[in-house]
Amino acid sequence: MAEIRRYPVFRHLRADASSFVLHYRGTKLLRSGRGMSFWFRPLTDSVAEVPADDRELALVIHGRSADFQEVSVQGVLTYRVIDPAKLGARVDFTVDSSTGAFLRQPLEKIAQALSQLAQQHAGDYLLHTPIRQILIEGQARVRALVEEGLSSEHQVAAMGLGVVSVRIHTVKPSPDLEKALEAPAREKIKQEADEAAFERRAQAVDKERAIQDNELQNKIELAKREENLITQQGTNAKRTAQEKAESDRITLEAAARAQSLKAQGEAKAHEIKMQAEANAAEIKARSDAASARLRSEAEAEGIRAVESAHAEAERLRVETERSRLEAYGALPSGIMMGLALKEIAGKLQRIDHLNLGPELLGPALVNLLEAGTRKLGTEA
């Protein structure tokens, strides 16, 4: 709806973009367009506002089928204004110059015209079609007929309108007829349910019988298997006893053979041990004899060596003494005397009293002087 501001002499109108405005002064069209804003004089000018957006119209169509049954159709019709000037010339969209509200009811008039046209096209189909066929193909068929009929309708094009879409929600008969039509299907469904129940029970009985037969067959098979098992267990027990006896025999023979081998081994080991001990004793005796002989020979050799050494030492001592004596024999008596005194002095512990006379010192001094004279003459 357009917004109109009032002033003492003039009015100012501002329309939305979804509204097409027609400004007349008398019978002359001054301006027209969508979303306009302008000043006008309420005493001489008139303004019409045509909605330019899509509009929805609820459709409720009542009719009678070819077999004289009441049918109701519910849906929604969407339309729009294609030529606002043409629609404004056919329908009065004049607005109040003070409030901007419609002076008449143009939208209700358009809705009534479109509803009647939709009723006419849908009614023709319902009138010539049986009720069952209507219920089967009703929604798609009615929608196509209404949409096609309104699109090709000369009156709609003359008003400057266009059909955008038609949607049919339901196509229903009267409640009593609906129940009557549902009854066979309901009974059929119940019958099918009963048949399914009976078939299910029969199948259950067959399955129960099959289960019992299977159980009996299983018992027979189990009995046969148990008999085979008992026979096999007896055979297995007999074979086990035979194998155990054979195993015991083999074990006893092995034990006896092992005992015999053990005794033989022990005897052989004892014999080897005795032989080894005898050999060891013989070897030890031989070793002891050899050791004693070697020790005796070593001792004898040692004694011979010692005696030889003692004899050699004695011989050397004797020869040394002889050489010394010979050397001493060549020495003068004074030197001999000195040496004797030296020897004596070396063996004396202490000297309590010593007497030296001229008869002892005189010859010694003379000999000393002579020895010095000879040494000097030899050096010269």
C-alpha positions as CSV (number, residue, x, y, z in Angstrom):
1,M,0.0,0.0,0.0
2,A,1.2,3.5,-0.9
3,E,2.3,6.0,1.8
4,I,0.5,9.4,1.4
5,R,1.5,12.5,3.4
6,R,-1.1,15.2,3.8
7,Y,-0.4,18.9,3.5
8,P,-2.9,21.8,3.3
9,V,-3.3,21.9,-0.4
10,F,-1.1,19.1,-1.8
11,R,-0.4,15.4,-1.0
12,H,2.8,13.5,-1.4
13,L,2.7,9.8,-2.4
14,R,5.5,7.2,-2.1
15,A,4.9,3.7,-3.5
16,D,6.9,0.5,-3.0
17,A,8.8,-1.1,-5.9
18,S,6.2,-3.9,-6.0
19,S,3.3,-1.5,-6.8
20,F,2.5,0.1,-10.2
21,V,1.1,3.6,-9.7
22,L,-1.2,5.4,-12.2
23,H,-1.6,9.2,-11.7
24,Y,-4.6,10.7,-13.5
25,R,-5.9,14.3,-13.7
26,G,-9.4,14.0,-14.8
27,T,-9.2,11.4,-17.6
28,K,-5.6,12.2,-18.5
29,L,-2.8,9.9,-17.4
30,L,0.0,12.1,-16.1
31,R,2.5,9.5,-15.0
32,S,2.7,5.8,-14.4
33,G,5.4,3.4,-13.1
34,R,6.6,1.2,-10.3
35,G,7.9,2.6,-7.0
36,M,7.1,6.2,-7.8
37,S,7.2,9.2,-5.5
38,F,5.4,12.5,-6.5
39,W,3.2,15.4,-5.4
40,F,-0.5,15.6,-6.4
41,R,-3.6,17.7,-5.8
42,P,-6.3,15.7,-4.1
43,L,-9.1,18.0,-5.4
44,T,-8.3,17.4,-9.1
45,D,-6.1,14.3,-9.2
46,S,-6.8,10.6,-8.7
47,V,-4.2,7.8,-8.1
48,A,-4.6,4.1,-8.8
49,E,-2.2,1.5,-7.3
50,V,-1.9,-1.9,-9.0
51,P,0.1,-4.6,-7.2
52,A,2.9,-5.9,-9.5
53,D,4.1,-8.9,-7.4
54,D,2.9,-12.5,-7.5
55,R,-0.4,-13.1,-5.7
56,E,-1.7,-16.4,-4.4
57,L,-5.4,-17.4,-4.5
58,A,-6.9,-20.3,-2.5
59,L,-9.0,-22.5,-4.8
60,V,-12.0,-24.5,-3.4
61,I,-13.9,-26.2,-6.3
62,H,-17.0,-28.3,-5.8
63,G,-18.4,-30.5,-8.5
64,R,-20.3,-33.7,-9.3
65,S,-18.8,-36.6,-11.1
66,A,-20.3,-38.5,-14.1
67,D,-21.8,-41.0,-11.6
68,F,-23.5,-38.2,-9.6
69,Q,-21.0,-38.1,-6.7
70,E,-20.0,-35.0,-4.9
71,V,-16.3,-34.1,-5.3
72,S,-14.3,-31.2,-3.7
73,V,-10.9,-29.9,-5.0
74,Q,-8.6,-27.7,-3.0
75,G,-5.5,-26.0,-4.3
76,V,-3.6,-22.7,-4.7
77,L,-3.5,-20.5,-7.8
78,T,-0.6,-18.1,-8.2
79,Y,-1.1,-15.2,-10.6
80,R,0.6,-11.8,-11.4
81,V,-0.2,-8.6,-13.2
82,I,1.3,-8.5,-16.6
83,D,-0.2,-5.2,-17.9
84,P,-1.0,-2.9,-15.0
85,A,-2.5,-0.2,-17.3
86,K,-4.9,-2.6,-18.9
87,L,-5.9,-4.1,-15.5
88,G,-6.3,-0.6,-14.1
89,A,-8.7,0.2,-17.0
90,R,-10.8,-3.0,-16.2
91,V,-10.7,-3.0,-12.4
92,D,-10.9,0.0,-10.2
93,F,-7.6,0.3,-8.1
94,T,-8.2,3.9,-7.0
95,V,-6.8,4.7,-3.6
96,D,-7.9,7.1,-1.0
97,S,-6.0,10.4,-1.3
98,S,-5.7,10.6,2.5
99,T,-5.0,7.1,3.7
100,G,-3.8,5.3,0.5
101,A,-6.3,2.4,1.0
102,F,-8.3,1.1,-1.9
103,L,-11.7,2.7,-2.3
104,R,-13.1,-0.5,-3.8
105,Q,-12.1,-4.1,-3.4
106,P,-10.2,-4.9,-6.6
107,L,-8.3,-7.9,-5.4
108,E,-11.4,-9.6,-4.2
109,K,-12.9,-9.0,-7.6
110,I,-9.9,-10.5,-9.4
111,A,-10.0,-13.5,-7.0
112,Q,-13.7,-14.1,-7.7
113,A,-13.2,-13.9,-11.5
114,L,-10.2,-16.4,-11.4
115,S,-12.1,-18.7,-9.0
116,Q,-15.1,-18.8,-11.3
117,L,-12.9,-19.6,-14.3
118,A,-11.1,-22.3,-12.5
119,Q,-14.4,-23.7,-11.3
120,Q,-15.7,-23.8,-14.8
121,H,-12.7,-25.7,-16.3
122,A,-12.4,-28.1,-13.4
123,G,-16.2,-28.6,-13.3
124,D,-16.3,-29.7,-16.9
125,Y,-13.8,-32.4,-16.2
126,L,-15.5,-33.6,-13.0
127,L,-18.9,-33.7,-14.7
128,H,-17.7,-36.1,-17.5
129,T,-15.5,-38.4,-15.4
130,P,-16.4,-41.2,-13.0
131,I,-15.6,-40.8,-9.4
132,R,-13.0,-43.6,-9.3
133,Q,-11.1,-42.2,-12.2
134,I,-11.2,-38.8,-10.6
135,L,-9.7,-40.1,-7.4
136,I,-7.0,-42.0,-9.4
137,E,-5.9,-39.2,-11.7
138,G,-7.6,-36.2,-10.1
139,Q,-4.8,-34.0,-8.8
140,A,-2.6,-34.0,-11.9
141,R,-5.5,-33.9,-14.3
142,V,-7.3,-31.0,-12.6
143,R,-4.1,-29.0,-12.2
144,A,-3.3,-29.4,-15.9
145,L,-6.8,-28.5,-17.0
146,V,-7.1,-25.4,-14.7
147,E,-3.6,-24.1,-15.7
148,E,-4.1,-24.7,-19.4
149,G,-7.6,-23.2,-19.3
150,L,-6.7,-20.1,-17.5
151,S,-3.6,-19.6,-19.6
152,S,-5.7,-19.7,-22.8
153,E,-8.6,-17.8,-21.4
154,H,-9.3,-14.6,-23.3
155,Q,-10.8,-12.9,-20.4
156,V,-7.6,-13.3,-18.3
157,A,-5.4,-11.9,-21.0
158,A,-7.9,-9.1,-21.5
159,M,-7.5,-8.1,-17.9
160,G,-3.7,-8.0,-18.2
161,L,-3.2,-11.0,-15.8
162,G,-1.0,-14.1,-16.2
163,V,-1.1,-17.5,-14.4
164,V,2.2,-18.4,-12.7
165,S,1.3,-21.8,-11.3
166,V,-1.5,-24.0,-10.2
167,R,-1.1,-26.4,-7.2
168,I,-3.8,-28.9,-6.3
169,H,-3.6,-30.3,-2.8
170,T,-6.5,-32.7,-2.5
171,V,-9.3,-34.2,-4.6
172,K,-11.8,-35.8,-2.2
173,P,-15.3,-37.2,-2.4
174,S,-17.9,-36.8,0.3
175,P,-17.1,-38.5,3.6
176,D,-19.8,-41.2,3.2
177,L,-18.6,-42.0,-0.3
178,E,-15.0,-42.0,0.9
179,K,-15.9,-44.6,3.5
180,A,-17.8,-46.7,1.0
181,L,-14.9,-46.6,-1.4
182,E,-12.5,-47.5,1.3
183,A,-14.6,-50.4,2.6
184,P,-13.8,-52.9,-0.2
185,A,-10.1,-52.0,0.0
186,R,-10.2,-52.2,3.8
187,E,-12.0,-55.6,3.6
188,K,-9.6,-56.8,1.0
189,I,-6.7,-55.7,3.2
190,K,-8.3,-57.5,6.2
191,Q,-8.8,-60.6,4.0
192,E,-5.3,-60.5,2.8
193,A,-4.2,-60.1,6.4
194,D,-6.3,-63.1,7.5
195,E,-5.0,-65.1,4.6
196,A,-1.4,-64.1,5.6
197,A,-2.2,-65.1,9.2
198,F,-3.6,-68.5,8.0
199,E,-0.7,-69.0,5.7
200,R,1.7,-68.0,8.5
201,R,0.0,-70.5,10.9
202,A,0.1,-73.3,8.2
203,Q,3.8,-72.5,7.6
204,A,4.3,-72.6,11.3
205,V,2.7,-76.0,11.6
206,D,4.7,-77.3,8.6
207,K,7.9,-75.8,10.2
208,E,7.0,-77.4,13.5
209,R,6.5,-80.8,11.9
210,A,9.7,-80.3,10.0
211,I,11.4,-79.4,13.2
212,Q,10.1,-82.5,14.9
213,D,11.1,-84.7,12.0
214,N,14.6,-83.1,12.1
215,E,14.7,-83.7,15.9
216,L,13.8,-87.4,15.4
217,Q,16.3,-87.8,12.6
218,N,18.9,-86.1,14.8
219,K,18.1,-88.5,17.6
220,I,18.5,-91.5,15.2
221,E,21.7,-90.1,13.9
222,L,23.0,-89.4,17.3
223,A,22.1,-93.0,18.4
224,K,24.0,-94.4,15.4
225,R,26.9,-92.1,16.1
226,E,26.8,-93.2,19.8
227,E,26.9,-96.9,18.8
228,N,29.8,-96.2,16.4
229,L,31.5,-94.3,19.2
230,I,31.1,-97.1,21.7
231,T,32.5,-99.6,19.1
232,Q,35.3,-97.3,18.3
233,Q,36.0,-96.7,21.9
234,G,36.2,-100.5,22.5
235,T,38.5,-100.9,19.5
236,N,40.6,-98.0,20.8
237,A,40.7,-99.5,24.3
238,K,41.8,-102.9,22.9
239,R,44.4,-101.3,20.7
240,T,45.6,-99.1,23.7
241,A,46.0,-102.3,25.9
242,Q,47.9,-104.1,23.2
243,E,50.1,-101.1,22.6
244,K,50.6,-100.7,26.3
245,A,51.6,-104.3,26.7
246,E,54.0,-104.1,23.8
247,S,55.3,-100.9,25.2
248,D,55.8,-102.5,28.7
249,R,57.6,-105.4,27.0
250,I,59.8,-103.1,25.1
251,T,60.4,-101.1,28.3
252,L,61.3,-104.2,30.3
253,E,63.6,-105.5,27.5
254,A,65.2,-102.1,27.3
255,A,65.6,-102.0,31.1
256,A,67.2,-105.5,31.2
257,R,69.5,-104.6,28.3
258,A,70.3,-101.4,30.0
259,Q,71.0,-103.2,33.3
260,S,73.2,-105.8,31.5
261,L,75.0,-103.1,29.7
262,K,75.4,-101.2,32.9
263,A,76.8,-104.3,34.7
264,Q,79.2,-105.0,31.8
265,G,80.2,-101.4,31.8
266,E,80.8,-101.4,35.5
267,A,82.8,-104.6,35.2
268,K,84.8,-103.2,32.3
269,A,85.3,-100.0,34.2
270,H,86.4,-101.9,37.3
271,E,88.8,-104.0,35.2
272,I,90.1,-100.8,33.5
273,K,90.4,-99.2,36.9
274,M,92.3,-102.2,38.4
275,Q,94.5,-102.3,35.3
276,A,95.1,-98.6,35.6
277,E,95.9,-98.9,39.3
278,A,98.3,-101.7,38.6
279,N,99.9,-99.8,35.8
280,A,100.0,-96.8,38.0
281,A,101.6,-98.8,40.9
282,E,104.2,-100.3,38.5
283,I,104.9,-96.9,37.0
284,K,105.2,-95.4,40.4
285,A,107.5,-98.2,41.6
286,R,109.6,-97.8,38.4
287,S,109.5,-94.1,38.9
288,D,110.5,-94.4,42.6
289,A,113.3,-96.8,41.7
290,A,114.5,-94.5,39.0
291,S,114.2,-91.6,41.3
292,A,116.1,-93.4,44.1
293,R,118.8,-94.5,41.6
294,L,119.0,-91.0,40.2
295,R,119.1,-89.6,43.6
296,S,121.8,-92.1,44.7
297,E,123.8,-91.4,41.6
298,A,123.4,-87.7,42.2
299,E,124.4,-88.0,45.8
300,A,127.4,-90.1,44.8
301,E,128.3,-87.7,42.1
302,G,127.9,-84.8,44.6
303,I,130.1,-86.6,47.1
304,R,132.7,-87.3,44.4
305,A,132.5,-83.7,43.3
306,V,132.8,-82.5,46.8
307,E,135.7,-84.9,47.6
308,S,137.3,-83.9,44.3
309,A,136.9,-80.3,45.2
310,H,138.2,-80.9,48.7
311,A,141.2,-82.8,47.3
312,E,141.8,-80.1,44.7
313,A,141.5,-77.4,47.3
314,E,143.9,-79.3,49.6
315,R,146.3,-79.8,46.7
316,L,146.1,-76.1,45.9
317,R,146.5,-75.3,49.5
318,V,149.5,-77.5,49.8
319,E,151.0,-76.1,46.7
320,T,150.2,-72.6,47.9
321,E,151.8,-73.3,51.2
322,R,154.8,-74.9,49.5
323,S,155.1,-71.8,47.2
324,R,154.8,-69.6,50.2
325,L,157.4,-71.5,52.1
326,E,159.7,-71.4,49.1
327,A,159.1,-67.7,48.9
328,Y,159.6,-67.3,52.6
329,G,162.8,-69.3,52.3
330,A,164.3,-66.8,49.9
331,L,163.5,-63.9,52.1
332,P,166.0,-62.4,54.5
333,S,165.7,-63.2,58.1
334,G,164.5,-59.7,58.9
335,I,161.6,-59.9,56.6
336,M,160.8,-63.2,57.8
337,M,160.8,-61.9,61.3
338,G,158.5,-59.0,60.3
339,L,156.1,-61.3,58.7
340,A,156.1,-63.6,61.6
341,L,155.5,-60.7,63.9
342,K,152.7,-59.5,61.6
343,E,151.1,-62.9,61.7
344,I,151.5,-63.1,65.4
345,A,150.1,-59.6,65.9
346,G,147.1,-60.5,63.8
347,K,146.3,-63.4,66.1
348,L,146.9,-61.7,69.4
349,Q,143.9,-60.3,71.2
350,R,145.9,-57.9,73.2
351,I,149.6,-57.1,74.2
352,D,150.2,-56.7,77.8
353,H,154.0,-56.1,77.7
354,L,156.5,-55.8,74.7
355,N,160.4,-55.7,75.1
356,L,162.4,-54.6,72.1
357,G,166.3,-54.8,72.5
358,P,169.2,-53.7,70.3
359,E,170.0,-57.2,69.3
360,L,166.6,-57.4,67.7
361,L,166.3,-53.9,66.1
362,G,169.9,-53.6,64.9
363,P,169.9,-56.3,62.2
364,A,166.5,-55.2,61.2
365,L,167.5,-51.7,60.6
366,V,170.6,-52.8,58.7
367,N,168.6,-55.0,56.5
368,L,166.1,-52.1,55.9
369,L,168.9,-49.8,54.9
370,E,170.4,-52.3,52.5
371,A,167.0,-52.9,50.9
372,G,166.6,-49.2,50.4
373,T,170.0,-48.8,48.9
374,R,169.4,-51.6,46.4
375,K,166.0,-50.2,45.4
376,L,167.6,-46.8,44.7
377,G,170.4,-48.4,42.7
378,T,167.9,-50.3,40.6
379,E,165.9,-47.2,39.9
380,A,169.1,-45.3,38.9
